[in-house]
């Protein structure tokens, strides 16, 4: 695959970026019914833990390599993508209730040490603090990309249309079924 065709989905934890990534390219993506989440191959998800790379050059090489296997990749490394002037998709949230849902989801879906790690990095001391961080991130990321998906659309069943409009493609039936299965699990 051409590295320039790789779709980078850069988002904050809890805002369903793994789902968006999987709908763009479902290869090796599975649904975890216990936590109602999407799981990607660990190799594909390395940019969700950007601190594990020694430098930006390693991340650049990683993206070149991963683009040989996948059409999309999840990431939590906004600063890197902005600095490299990458074309990326991000997820925003403005509704406070939806932001709280995402923060609760993030805490519920991860082991306690991941929540604690986020607290150290972001300074959030509670669900409400993290929800506020999600809203602030949303306002800030709009300065760096126009390719935005609203979390409100994801949870209300409108993601397929939003993603098709953004990418200017029709998503395959498999992606639509995957999304419906994810929505069903959220009930």
C-alpha positions in Angstrom: 0.0 0.0 0.0 1.0 3.6 -0.5 2.0 5.2 2.8 0.2 8.4 1.8 -3.1 6.5 1.6 -2.8 5.4 5.3 -5.6 7.0 7.3 -4.4 8.1 10.7 -7.2 8.2 13.3 -5.8 10.4 16.2 -8.1 10.6 19.2 -8.4 10.6 22.9 -9.1 7.5 24.9 -12.7 6.6 25.2 -13.9 8.4 22.1 -14.2 5.3 19.8 -11.2 5.8 17.6 -10.6 2.1 17.4 -14.1 1.7 16.0 -13.4 4.4 13.3 -10.1 2.8 12.5 -11.8 -0.6 12.1 -14.6 0.8 9.8 -12.0 2.2 7.5 -10.0 -1.1 7.4 -11.5 -4.0 9.3 -8.4 -6.2 8.8 -7.6 -8.0 12.1 -10.2 -5.9 14.1 -12.4 -7.7 16.5 -15.2 -6.8 18.9 -14.6 -7.5 22.6 -18.1 -8.2 24.0 -16.9 -8.1 27.6 -15.9 -4.4 27.4 -18.0 -3.4 24.3 -14.8 -2.3 22.5 -12.8 -2.8 19.3 -9.5 -4.7 19.6 -6.7 -4.2 17.0 -3.6 -6.3 16.5 -1.0 -4.9 18.9 1.4 -4.1 16.1 -1.3 -1.9 14.5 -2.0 -0.1 17.7 1.5 0.9 18.7 0.9 4.7 18.3 -1.7 4.4 21.1 1.4 4.2 23.3 3.7 6.8 21.7 6.0 6.9 24.7 7.2 3.4 23.7 9.0 4.9 20.7 12.5 6.4 21.3 12.0 9.3 18.8 9.9 10.6 15.9 12.1 8.9 13.3 11.0 5.5 14.8 7.4 6.6 14.5 7.9 7.6 10.8 9.5 4.2 10.1 6.6 2.5 11.9 4.0 4.3 9.8 5.8 3.4 6.6 5.9 -0.3 7.7 2.3 -0.4 9.0 1.0 1.1 5.8 2.1 -2.0 3.9 -0.5 -4.0 5.9 -3.3 -1.7 6.9 -5.3 1.2 5.4 -5.9 2.8 8.8 -4.1 3.1 12.1 -5.2 4.4 15.6 -3.0 6.9 17.4 -2.9 9.0 20.6 0.0 11.1 19.4 -1.4 14.4 18.3 1.8 16.4 18.8 3.7 14.0 16.5 1.1 14.2 13.7 0.8 18.0 13.9 4.6 18.4 13.8 4.9 16.0 10.9 2.0 17.8 9.1 0.1 14.5 8.7 -3.3 14.5 7.2 -5.3 12.8 10.0 -8.9 12.2 11.2 -9.8 13.1 14.8 -12.9 12.7 17.0 -14.5 15.5 18.8 -17.2 15.8 21.5 -19.0 18.9 22.6 -22.0 17.5 24.5 -21.1 17.2 28.2 -23.2 14.1 28.8 -21.5 12.3 25.8 -18.1 13.4 27.1 -18.9 11.9 30.5 -20.1 8.7 28.8 -16.7 8.6 26.9 -14.7 9.2 30.2 -16.7 6.5 32.0 -16.2 4.1 29.1 -12.5 4.8 29.0 -12.2 4.0 32.7 -14.4 0.9 32.5 -12.6 -0.5 29.4 -9.1 -0.3 30.8 -7.1 -1.8 33.6 -6.6 0.5 36.6 -3.0 1.2 35.7 -4.1 2.7 32.3 -6.6 5.1 34.1 -3.8 6.0 36.5 -1.3 6.6 33.7 -3.9 8.9 32.0 -4.4 10.8 35.2 -0.6 11.4 35.5 -0.3 12.6 31.9 -3.5 14.6 31.6 -3.9 15.7 35.3 -7.5 14.5 35.4 -8.5 13.4 38.9 -12.1 12.2 38.1 -14.4 11.2 35.4 -15.7 14.7 35.2 -12.1 16.1 34.8 -11.4 13.7 32.0 -14.7 14.6 30.3 -13.6 18.2 30.4 -10.3 17.3 28.9 -12.1 15.5 26.0 -14.1 18.7 25.3 -11.0 20.9 25.5 -9.1 18.5 23.2 -12.0 18.7 20.7 -11.8 22.5 20.6 -8.0 22.4 20.2 -7.8 19.7 17.5 -10.0 21.6 15.2 -7.1 24.0 14.6 -5.1 21.1 13.2 -7.5 19.1 11.0 -10.8 19.6 9.3 -11.3 15.8 9.1 -13.5 15.5 12.2 -16.0 12.9 13.4 -18.3 13.9 16.2 -18.6 11.4 19.0 -22.3 12.4 19.2 -22.7 10.9 15.7 -20.9 7.7 16.6 -23.1 7.0 19.6 -26.3 8.0 17.8 -25.8 5.6 14.9 -24.7 8.2 12.3 -21.0 7.2 12.0 -21.3 5.4 8.6 -22.8 8.4 6.9 -20.2 10.8 8.6 -17.3 8.6 7.6 -18.5 8.1 4.1 -19.0 11.9 3.7 -15.5 12.5 5.2 -13.7 9.9 3.1 -15.9 10.3 0.0 -16.3 6.6 -0.3 -19.0 4.0 0.3 -18.0 1.8 3.2 -18.3 -2.0 2.5 -21.2 -4.0 4.0 -18.8 -5.7 6.4 -18.0 -2.3 8.0 -21.7 -1.4 8.3 -22.3 -4.8 9.9 -19.3 -4.3 12.3 -20.7 -0.9 13.3 -24.2 -2.3 13.9 -22.8 -5.1 16.0 -20.8 -2.4 18.1 -24.0 -0.3 18.5 -25.9 -3.4 19.6 -23.3 -4.1 22.2 -23.6 -0.6 23.7 -27.2 -1.3 24.7 
